[in-house]
């Protein structure tokens, strides 16, 4: 893909593995299961802030102070009962109350002929698990990965 061209949301790969709250962010997809049939896996970050007065100036300017950060990954996929990734996610959703998480790893398409793709990874609970099986529609499942700790991000490298 040429530099400056639009970036289609195709070619992303998403992997999961059963984990616990003691799991660490994966650095590769080795030993993980790819989730097939995904139609959405965008990462959404959020920050909470508090207004404080900055007494470093004579005017006492108000400033926002970040007091917390979190992330979620709202996901949806075409339902395939034989998809090993779906099975990992559904089991983690059923066992979330007992501390079961998933380790996740999302790899972007490679933008150049050489180098390594961008990746994001983390540990998350599977929440809001729901199946949509409506007559006449494609059976689908949706869920949210609710982050446990901070996600990792490694930028694409162009060798």
Secondary structure, DSSP 8 states (H G I E B T S, - for coil): --TTS---S-S-EEEEEEEETT----SS-TT-EE--SEEEEEEEEEEEEEEEEETTSTT-EEEEEEEEEEEEEEEEEE--TT-HHHHHHHHHHHTGGGTEEEEEEEE----SSSSB--EEEEEEEEEEEEEE--TTS--EEEEEEEESS--EEE--B--
